[in-house]
Amino acid sequence: MRCSTRARPSNGTERNSGLVRKAVNDDVAAMHHLVGYTITDATGALVVPAVSLVYLAMVTWRLTLVTLVPLVAGLASYVRTMASAMEGFAEYDRATGRVMAGAVEFSHGIAVVKAFGQGRRAHRRFLDAADDFATFFLSWVRAAGPRR
């Protein structure tokens, strides 16, 4: 809140309201998840498997090794996939911002569309942004997916 109280009045017109809305929603959602679920998620994700592996090692060490094979293979696959996907996160954020900006622009102009009957032209920016997003997202997912 500190930086929003010092913002100049002209800042509101320099950005599309869809981009501002997306930034605020993303920040609130991230903070909610961080504050509300981190402790229980960390406990479930770390403590339970660790205790289970320790117990299994005490019962039979051979079965513990067999249990660790899929874990190591999964981690290796995850690291490889994320390494190729990281470069697309910034473009993903920009593409979703363009879709939201187009949707807000279209919804704000509905009265004009009704008055002048320019339906196809009015939502062209949104459709173009949605098509660009779909094209980018499919290529990004295919590039990060399993290689054949």
KOLLO-336163 format. One record per atom (N, C-alpha, C): x, y, z; residue number from 0. Coordinates in nm, 2 decimals. Atoms other than C-alpha are relative to their C-alpha. Layout:
! residues N
<pt <X, Y, Z>, NUM>
...
//
This chain:
! residues 148
<pt <0.08, -0.12, 0.00>, 0>
<pt <0.00, 0.00, 0.00>, 0>
<pt <0.09, 0.13, 0.00>, 0>
<pt <-0.08, -0.11, -0.01>, 1>
<pt <0.29, 0.23, 0.06>, 1>
<pt <0.02, 0.07, -0.14>, 1>
<pt <-0.03, -0.06, 0.13>, 2>
<pt <0.37, 0.28, -0.31>, 2>
<pt <-0.13, 0.04, -0.07>, 2>
<pt <0.12, -0.05, 0.06>, 3>
<pt <0.00, 0.32, -0.41>, 3>
<pt <-0.04, 0.13, 0.05>, 3>
<pt <0.04, -0.13, -0.06>, 4>
<pt <-0.04, 0.62, -0.18>, 4>
<pt <0.09, 0.11, -0.06>, 4>
<pt <-0.09, -0.10, 0.06>, 5>
<pt <0.26, 0.79, -0.35>, 5>
<pt <-0.01, 0.01, -0.15>, 5>
<pt <0.01, 0.00, 0.14>, 6>
<pt <0.14, 0.73, -0.70>, 6>
<pt <-0.05, 0.13, -0.06>, 6>
<pt <0.05, -0.12, 0.06>, 7>
<pt <0.09, 1.02, -0.93>, 7>
<pt <-0.14, -0.03, -0.06>, 7>
<pt <0.13, 0.02, 0.06>, 8>
<pt <-0.27, 1.07, -1.06>, 8>
<pt <0.00, -0.05, -0.14>, 8>
<pt <-0.01, 0.03, 0.14>, 9>
<pt <-0.16, 1.03, -1.42>, 9>
<pt <0.03, -0.15, -0.02>, 9>
<pt <-0.03, 0.14, 0.01>, 10>
<pt <-0.05, 0.67, -1.35>, 10>
<pt <-0.12, -0.09, -0.04>, 10>
<pt <0.12, 0.07, 0.03>, 11>
<pt <-0.41, 0.55, -1.38>, 11>
<pt <-0.03, -0.01, -0.15>, 11>
<pt <0.03, 0.00, 0.14>, 12>
<pt <-0.43, 0.64, -1.74>, 12>
<pt <0.11, -0.06, -0.09>, 12>
<pt <-0.11, 0.05, 0.08>, 13>
<pt <-0.10, 0.50, -1.85>, 13>
<pt <-0.01, -0.15, -0.02>, 13>
<pt <0.01, 0.14, 0.01>, 14>
<pt <-0.20, 0.14, -1.80>, 14>
<pt <-0.15, -0.04, -0.02>, 14>
<pt <0.13, 0.05, 0.02>, 15>
<pt <-0.50, -0.06, -1.92>, 15>
<pt <-0.05, -0.06, 0.13>, 15>
<pt <0.05, 0.05, -0.12>, 16>
<pt <-0.73, -0.15, -1.64>, 16>
<pt <0.00, -0.15, 0.01>, 16>
<pt <-0.02, 0.15, 0.00>, 17>
<pt <-0.71, -0.52, -1.74>, 17>
<pt <0.13, -0.04, 0.05>, 17>
<pt <-0.13, 0.03, -0.04>, 18>
<pt <-0.34, -0.52, -1.68>, 18>
<pt <0.01, 0.02, 0.15>, 18>
<pt <-0.01, -0.04, -0.14>, 19>
<pt <-0.38, -0.35, -1.34>, 19>
<pt <-0.08, -0.11, 0.08>, 19>
<pt <0.08, 0.11, -0.07>, 20>
<pt <-0.66, -0.60, -1.24>, 20>
<pt <0.07, -0.13, 0.01>, 20>
<pt <-0.07, 0.13, 0.00>, 21>
<pt <-0.45, -0.90, -1.34>, 21>
<pt <0.11, 0.01, 0.11>, 21>
<pt <-0.11, -0.01, -0.10>, 22>
<pt <-0.15, -0.77, -1.13>, 22>
<pt <-0.05, -0.01, 0.14>, 22>
<pt <0.06, 0.00, -0.14>, 23>
<pt <-0.37, -0.71, -0.82>, 23>
<pt <-0.05, -0.14, 0.03>, 23>
<pt <0.06, 0.13, -0.03>, 24>
<pt <-0.55, -1.04, -0.85>, 24>
<pt <0.11, -0.11, 0.02>, 24>
<pt <-0.11, 0.09, -0.01>, 25>
<pt <-0.22, -1.23, -0.90>, 25>
<pt <0.07, 0.01, 0.13>, 25>
<pt <-0.07, -0.03, -0.13>, 26>
<pt <-0.06, -1.06, -0.60>, 26>
<pt <-0.08, -0.05, 0.12>, 26>
<pt <0.09, 0.04, -0.11>, 27>
<pt <-0.36, -1.13, -0.37>, 27>
<pt <-0.01, -0.15, 0.00>, 27>
<pt <0.01, 0.14, 0.00>, 28>
<pt <-0.39, -1.49, -0.48>, 28>
<pt <0.13, -0.06, 0.05>, 28>
<pt <-0.12, 0.05, -0.04>, 29>
<pt <-0.02, -1.55, -0.43>, 29>
<pt <0.02, 0.02, 0.15>, 29>
<pt <-0.02, -0.02, -0.14>, 30>
<pt <-0.02, -1.40, -0.08>, 30>
<pt <-0.10, -0.09, 0.08>, 30>
<pt <0.10, 0.08, -0.07>, 31>
<pt <-0.34, -1.59, 0.02>, 31>
<pt <0.06, -0.14, 0.01>, 31>
<pt <-0.06, 0.14, 0.00>, 32>
<pt <-0.17, -1.92, -0.08>, 32>
<pt <0.12, -0.01, 0.10>, 32>
<pt <-0.12, 0.00, -0.08>, 33>
<pt <0.15, -1.83, 0.09>, 33>
<pt <-0.03, 0.00, 0.15>, 33>
<pt <0.04, -0.01, -0.14>, 34>
<pt <-0.01, -1.73, 0.42>, 34>
<pt <-0.09, -0.11, 0.05>, 34>
<pt <0.10, 0.10, -0.04>, 35>
<pt <-0.29, -1.98, 0.43>, 35>
<pt <0.04, -0.14, 0.00>, 35>
<pt <-0.03, 0.14, 0.02>, 36>
<pt <-0.14, -2.30, 0.31>, 36>
<pt <0.14, -0.05, 0.01>, 36>
<pt <-0.14, 0.04, 0.01>, 37>
<pt <0.24, -2.30, 0.33>, 37>
<pt <0.04, -0.10, 0.11>, 37>
<pt <-0.04, 0.09, -0.11>, 38>
<pt <0.28, -2.46, 0.67>, 38>
<pt <-0.06, -0.14, -0.01>, 38>
<pt <0.05, 0.14, 0.02>, 39>
<pt <0.04, -2.75, 0.61>, 39>
<pt <0.05, -0.07, -0.12>, 39>
<pt <-0.05, 0.06, 0.12>, 40>
<pt <0.16, -2.80, 0.26>, 40>
<pt <0.14, -0.05, 0.02>, 40>
<pt <-0.14, 0.04, -0.03>, 41>
<pt <0.52, -2.81, 0.37>, 41>
<pt <0.01, -0.13, 0.09>, 41>
<pt <0.00, 0.12, -0.09>, 42>
<pt <0.44, -3.06, 0.65>, 42>
<pt <-0.04, -0.12, -0.08>, 42>
<pt <0.04, 0.12, 0.07>, 43>
<pt <0.25, -3.29, 0.42>, 43>
<pt <0.10, -0.04, -0.11>, 43>
<pt <-0.09, 0.03, 0.11>, 44>
<pt <0.51, -3.27, 0.14>, 44>
<pt <0.14, -0.05, 0.05>, 44>
<pt <-0.13, 0.03, -0.04>, 45>
<pt <0.82, -3.31, 0.35>, 45>
<pt <0.01, -0.10, 0.12>, 45>
<pt <-0.01, 0.08, -0.12>, 46>
<pt <0.76, -3.47, 0.69>, 46>
<pt <-0.06, -0.14, -0.02>, 46>
<pt <0.07, 0.14, 0.02>, 47>
<pt <0.52, -3.76, 0.59>, 47>
<pt <0.09, -0.09, -0.08>, 47>
<pt <-0.08, 0.08, 0.08>, 48>
<pt <0.74, -3.89, 0.31>, 48>
<pt <0.13, -0.04, 0.07>, 48>
<pt <-0.13, 0.02, -0.07>, 49>
<pt <1.06, -3.85, 0.52>, 49>
<pt <-0.02, -0.11, 0.11>, 49>
<pt <0.02, 0.10, -0.10>, 50>
<pt <0.92, -4.04, 0.81>, 50>
<pt <-0.03, -0.14, -0.05>, 50>
<pt <0.03, 0.13, 0.07>, 51>
<pt <0.78, -4.31, 0.58>, 51>
<pt <0.12, -0.07, -0.05>, 51>
<pt <-0.13, 0.06, 0.05>, 52>
<pt <1.12, -4.36, 0.42>, 52>
<pt <0.09, -0.05, 0.11>, 52>
<pt <-0.08, 0.04, -0.12>, 53>
<pt <1.29, -4.38, 0.76>, 53>
<pt <-0.05, -0.13, 0.05>, 53>
<pt <0.07, 0.12, -0.05>, 54>
<pt <1.04, -4.64, 0.88>, 54>
<pt <0.03, -0.12, -0.10>, 54>
<pt <-0.03, 0.11, 0.10>, 55>
<pt <1.08, -4.84, 0.55>, 55>
<pt <0.14, -0.04, 0.00>, 55>
<pt <-0.14, 0.04, -0.01>, 56>
<pt <1.46, -4.83, 0.58>, 56>
<pt <0.02, -0.08, 0.12>, 56>
<pt <-0.02, 0.08, -0.12>, 57>
<pt <1.43, -4.97, 0.93>, 57>
<pt <-0.06, -0.14, -0.02>, 57>
<pt <0.07, 0.13, 0.02>, 58>
<pt <1.20, -5.25, 0.81>, 58>
<pt <0.08, -0.08, -0.10>, 58>
<pt <-0.07, 0.07, 0.11>, 59>
<pt <1.38, -5.34, 0.48>, 59>
<pt <0.07, 0.10, -0.09>, 59>
<pt <-0.07, -0.10, 0.07>, 60>
<pt <1.65, -5.14, 0.32>, 60>
<pt <-0.01, -0.02, -0.15>, 60>
<pt <0.01, 0.03, 0.14>, 61>
<pt <1.62, -5.31, -0.02>, 61>
<pt <-0.13, 0.06, -0.06>, 61>
<pt <0.12, -0.06, 0.05>, 62>
<pt <1.26, -5.20, -0.06>, 62>
<pt <0.01, 0.15, 0.00>, 62>
<pt <-0.02, -0.14, 0.00>, 63>
<pt <1.36, -4.85, 0.04>, 63>
<pt <0.07, 0.05, -0.13>, 63>
<pt <-0.07, -0.04, 0.13>, 64>
<pt <1.60, -4.84, -0.26>, 64>
<pt <-0.09, -0.01, -0.12>, 64>
<pt <0.10, 0.02, 0.11>, 65>
<pt <1.33, -4.97, -0.49>, 65>
<pt <-0.10, 0.12, 0.00>, 65>
<pt <0.09, -0.11, -0.01>, 66>
<pt <1.10, -4.70, -0.36>, 66>
<pt <0.06, 0.14, -0.05>, 66>
<pt <-0.07, -0.13, 0.04>, 67>
<pt <1.36, -4.42, -0.43>, 67>
<pt <0.02, 0.01, -0.15>, 67>
<pt <-0.03, -0.01, 0.15>, 68>
<pt <1.41, -4.51, -0.80>, 68>
<pt <-0.11, 0.08, -0.07>, 68>
<pt <0.09, -0.09, 0.07>, 69>
<pt <1.08, -4.35, -0.92>, 69>
<pt <0.01, 0.14, 0.05>, 69>
<pt <-0.02, -0.14, -0.05>, 70>
<pt <1.14, -4.05, -0.70>, 70>
<pt <0.11, 0.07, -0.07>, 70>
<pt <-0.11, -0.06, 0.07>, 71>
<pt <1.48, -3.99, -0.85>, 71>
<pt <-0.03, 0.02, -0.14>, 71>
<pt <0.04, -0.01, 0.14>, 72>
<pt <1.35, -4.05, -1.20>, 72>
<pt <-0.10, 0.12, -0.02>, 72>
<pt <0.10, -0.11, 0.01>, 73>
<pt <1.06, -3.81, -1.14>, 73>
<pt <0.06, 0.14, 0.02>, 73>
<pt <-0.07, -0.12, -0.02>, 74>
<pt <1.28, -3.54, -1.00>, 74>
<pt <0.09, 0.04, -0.12>, 74>
<pt <-0.08, -0.02, 0.12>, 75>
<pt <1.52, -3.57, -1.30>, 75>
<pt <-0.09, 0.05, -0.11>, 75>
<pt <0.09, -0.04, 0.11>, 76>
<pt <1.23, -3.54, -1.54>, 76>
<pt <-0.06, 0.14, 0.03>, 76>
<pt <0.05, -0.13, -0.04>, 77>
<pt <1.09, -3.24, -1.35>, 77>
<pt <0.10, 0.11, -0.02>, 77>
<pt <-0.10, -0.09, 0.01>, 78>
<pt <1.42, -3.06, -1.35>, 78>
<pt <0.02, 0.03, -0.15>, 78>
<pt <-0.02, -0.01, 0.15>, 79>
<pt <1.46, -3.12, -1.73>, 79>
<pt <-0.12, 0.08, -0.06>, 79>
<pt <0.12, -0.07, 0.05>, 80>
<pt <1.10, -3.00, -1.80>, 80>
<pt <0.00, 0.15, 0.04>, 80>
<pt <0.00, -0.14, -0.05>, 81>
<pt <1.13, -2.69, -1.59>, 81>
<pt <0.11, 0.09, -0.06>, 81>
<pt <-0.11, -0.08, 0.06>, 82>
<pt <1.46, -2.59, -1.74>, 82>
<pt <-0.04, 0.05, -0.14>, 82>
<pt <0.04, -0.05, 0.14>, 83>
<pt <1.30, -2.57, -2.09>, 83>
<pt <-0.12, 0.09, 0.01>, 83>
<pt <0.12, -0.08, -0.01>, 84>
<pt <0.98, -2.41, -1.96>, 84>
<pt <0.02, 0.14, 0.06>, 84>
<pt <-0.02, -0.12, -0.07>, 85>
<pt <1.13, -2.13, -1.76>, 85>
<pt <0.01, 0.13, -0.09>, 85>
<pt <-0.01, -0.11, 0.09>, 86>
<pt <1.20, -1.91, -2.06>, 86>
<pt <-0.14, 0.05, -0.05>, 86>
<pt <0.14, -0.04, 0.05>, 87>
<pt <0.82, -1.90, -2.14>, 87>
<pt <-0.08, 0.07, 0.10>, 87>
<pt <0.09, -0.06, -0.10>, 88>
<pt <0.69, -1.77, -1.81>, 88>
<pt <-0.02, 0.15, -0.02>, 88>
<pt <0.02, -0.15, 0.02>, 89>
<pt <0.75, -1.40, -1.89>, 89>
<pt <-0.09, 0.02, -0.12>, 89>
<pt <0.09, -0.02, 0.12>, 90>
<pt <0.58, -1.44, -2.23>, 90>
<pt <-0.14, -0.04, 0.04>, 90>
<pt <0.13, 0.04, -0.05>, 91>
<pt <0.29, -1.63, -2.06>, 91>
<pt <-0.07, 0.12, 0.08>, 91>
<pt <0.06, -0.11, -0.08>, 92>
<pt <0.24, -1.34, -1.82>, 92>
<pt <-0.04, 0.12, -0.10>, 92>
<pt <0.03, -0.11, 0.10>, 93>
<pt <0.25, -1.08, -2.11>, 93>
<pt <-0.13, -0.04, -0.08>, 93>
<pt <0.12, 0.05, 0.09>, 94>
<pt <0.00, -1.30, -2.32>, 94>
<pt <-0.13, 0.01, 0.08>, 94>
<pt <0.12, -0.01, -0.08>, 95>
<pt <-0.25, -1.33, -2.03>, 95>
<pt <-0.04, 0.15, 0.03>, 95>
<pt <0.03, -0.14, -0.02>, 96>
<pt <-0.22, -0.96, -1.97>, 96>
<pt <-0.07, 0.06, -0.12>, 96>
<pt <0.06, -0.05, 0.13>, 97>
<pt <-0.31, -0.89, -2.34>, 97>
<pt <-0.14, -0.05, -0.01>, 97>
<pt <0.13, 0.05, 0.01>, 98>
<pt <-0.61, -1.12, -2.32>, 98>
<pt <-0.09, 0.08, 0.10>, 98>
<pt <0.08, -0.07, -0.10>, 99>
<pt <-0.74, -0.95, -2.00>, 99>
<pt <-0.02, 0.14, -0.05>, 99>
<pt <0.02, -0.13, 0.05>, 100>
<pt <-0.68, -0.61, -2.15>, 100>
<pt <-0.10, 0.01, -0.11>, 100>
<pt <0.09, 0.00, 0.11>, 101>
<pt <-0.87, -0.70, -2.46>, 101>
<pt <-0.14, -0.02, 0.05>, 101>
<pt <0.13, 0.03, -0.06>, 102>
<pt <-1.16, -0.84, -2.25>, 102>
<pt <-0.06, 0.12, 0.07>, 102>
<pt <0.05, -0.13, -0.07>, 103>
<pt <-1.18, -0.52, -2.04>, 103>
<pt <-0.04, 0.10, -0.10>, 103>
<pt <0.03, -0.10, 0.10>, 104>
<pt <-1.16, -0.30, -2.34>, 104>
<pt <-0.14, -0.03, -0.07>, 104>
<pt <0.12, 0.03, 0.07>, 105>
<pt <-1.44, -0.49, -2.51>, 105>
<pt <-0.12, 0.02, 0.09>, 105>
<pt <0.11, -0.02, -0.09>, 106>
<pt <-1.66, -0.49, -2.20>, 106>
<pt <-0.04, 0.14, 0.03>, 106>
<pt <0.03, -0.14, -0.02>, 107>
<pt <-1.62, -0.12, -2.15>, 107>
<pt <-0.06, 0.06, -0.13>, 107>
<pt <0.05, -0.06, 0.12>, 108>
<pt <-1.72, -0.06, -2.51>, 108>
<pt <-0.13, -0.06, -0.05>, 108>
<pt <0.12, 0.07, 0.04>, 109>
<pt <-2.04, -0.27, -2.52>, 109>
<pt <-0.11, 0.10, -0.03>, 109>
<pt <0.10, -0.10, 0.03>, 110>
<pt <-2.26, 0.04, -2.51>, 110>
<pt <0.02, 0.05, -0.14>, 110>
<pt <-0.03, -0.05, 0.13>, 111>
<pt <-2.09, 0.17, -2.82>, 111>
<pt <-0.03, -0.10, -0.11>, 111>
<pt <0.03, 0.11, 0.09>, 112>
<pt <-2.12, -0.17, -2.99>, 112>
<pt <-0.15, -0.01, -0.02>, 112>
<pt <0.14, 0.00, 0.01>, 113>
<pt <-2.49, -0.17, -2.92>, 113>
<pt <-0.06, 0.12, -0.08>, 113>
<pt <0.05, -0.12, 0.06>, 114>
<pt <-2.54, 0.18, -3.04>, 114>
<pt <0.04, 0.00, -0.15>, 114>
<pt <-0.04, -0.01, 0.14>, 115>
<pt <-2.34, 0.15, -3.37>, 115>
<pt <0.02, -0.13, -0.07>, 115>
<pt <0.00, 0.13, 0.07>, 116>
<pt <-2.35, -0.22, -3.44>, 116>
<pt <0.14, -0.04, -0.06>, 116>
<pt <-0.14, 0.04, 0.04>, 117>
<pt <-1.97, -0.27, -3.47>, 117>
<pt <0.05, -0.12, 0.08>, 117>
<pt <-0.03, 0.12, -0.08>, 118>
<pt <-1.97, -0.61, -3.30>, 118>
<pt <0.13, -0.07, -0.04>, 118>
<pt <-0.12, 0.07, 0.04>, 119>
<pt <-1.70, -0.78, -3.51>, 119>
<pt <0.13, 0.08, 0.02>, 119>
<pt <-0.12, -0.08, -0.02>, 120>
<pt <-1.46, -0.49, -3.50>, 120>
<pt <0.03, 0.03, 0.14>, 120>
<pt <-0.02, -0.04, -0.14>, 121>
<pt <-1.51, -0.42, -3.13>, 121>
<pt <0.08, -0.10, 0.07>, 121>
<pt <-0.07, 0.10, -0.07>, 122>
<pt <-1.39, -0.75, -3.01>, 122>
<pt <0.12, -0.06, -0.07>, 122>
<pt <-0.11, 0.05, 0.07>, 123>
<pt <-1.12, -0.80, -3.26>, 123>
<pt <0.13, -0.01, 0.08>, 123>
<pt <-0.12, 0.00, -0.08>, 124>
<pt <-0.84, -0.71, -3.02>, 124>
<pt <0.00, -0.11, 0.10>, 124>
<pt <0.01, 0.11, -0.09>, 125>
<pt <-0.97, -0.96, -2.77>, 125>
<pt <0.02, -0.14, -0.07>, 125>
<pt <-0.02, 0.13, 0.07>, 126>
<pt <-0.99, -1.24, -3.03>, 126>
<pt <0.14, -0.02, -0.05>, 126>
<pt <-0.14, 0.01, 0.04>, 127>
<pt <-0.65, -1.16, -3.16>, 127>
<pt <0.09, -0.04, 0.11>, 127>
<pt <-0.08, 0.03, -0.12>, 128>
<pt <-0.50, -1.17, -2.81>, 128>
<pt <-0.03, -0.14, 0.04>, 128>
<pt <0.03, 0.14, -0.04>, 129>
<pt <-0.68, -1.50, -2.73>, 129>
<pt <0.06, -0.10, -0.10>, 129>
<pt <-0.07, 0.09, 0.10>, 130>
<pt <-0.56, -1.66, -3.06>, 130>
<pt <0.15, 0.00, 0.02>, 130>
<pt <-0.15, 0.00, -0.03>, 131>
<pt <-0.20, -1.54, -2.99>, 131>
<pt <0.03, -0.08, 0.12>, 131>
<pt <-0.03, 0.08, -0.12>, 132>
<pt <-0.22, -1.68, -2.64>, 132>
<pt <-0.01, -0.15, -0.02>, 132>
<pt <0.01, 0.15, 0.03>, 133>
<pt <-0.35, -2.02, -2.76>, 133>
<pt <0.11, -0.05, -0.08>, 133>
<pt <-0.11, 0.04, 0.08>, 134>
<pt <-0.08, -2.04, -3.02>, 134>
<pt <0.13, -0.01, 0.08>, 134>
<pt <-0.12, 0.01, -0.09>, 135>
<pt <0.19, -1.95, -2.77>, 135>
<pt <0.00, -0.11, 0.10>, 135>
<pt <0.01, 0.10, -0.11>, 136>
<pt <0.06, -2.17, -2.50>, 136>
<pt <0.02, -0.14, -0.05>, 136>
<pt <-0.01, 0.13, 0.06>, 137>
<pt <0.03, -2.48, -2.72>, 137>
<pt <0.15, -0.03, -0.04>, 137>
<pt <-0.14, 0.02, 0.03>, 138>
<pt <0.39, -2.43, -2.85>, 138>
<pt <0.08, -0.01, 0.12>, 138>
<pt <-0.08, 0.00, -0.13>, 139>
<pt <0.52, -2.37, -2.50>, 139>
<pt <-0.02, -0.14, 0.07>, 139>
<pt <0.03, 0.13, -0.06>, 140>
<pt <0.35, -2.68, -2.36>, 140>
<pt <0.07, -0.12, -0.07>, 140>
<pt <-0.06, 0.11, 0.08>, 141>
<pt <0.47, -2.90, -2.65>, 141>
<pt <0.15, 0.00, 0.02>, 141>
<pt <-0.15, -0.01, -0.01>, 142>
<pt <0.83, -2.77, -2.61>, 142>
<pt <0.04, -0.05, 0.14>, 142>
<pt <-0.04, 0.04, -0.13>, 143>
<pt <0.83, -2.84, -2.24>, 143>
<pt <-0.04, -0.15, 0.03>, 143>
<pt <0.05, 0.14, -0.02>, 144>
<pt <0.65, -3.18, -2.27>, 144>
<pt <0.11, -0.11, -0.03>, 144>
<pt <-0.09, 0.11, 0.03>, 145>
<pt <0.80, -3.52, -2.32>, 145>
<pt <0.05, 0.00, -0.14>, 145>
<pt <-0.06, 0.01, 0.14>, 146>
<pt <1.03, -3.56, -2.62>, 146>
<pt <-0.01, -0.14, -0.05>, 146>
<pt <0.02, 0.13, 0.06>, 147>
<pt <0.96, -3.84, -2.86>, 147>
<pt <0.10, -0.02, -0.11>, 147>
//
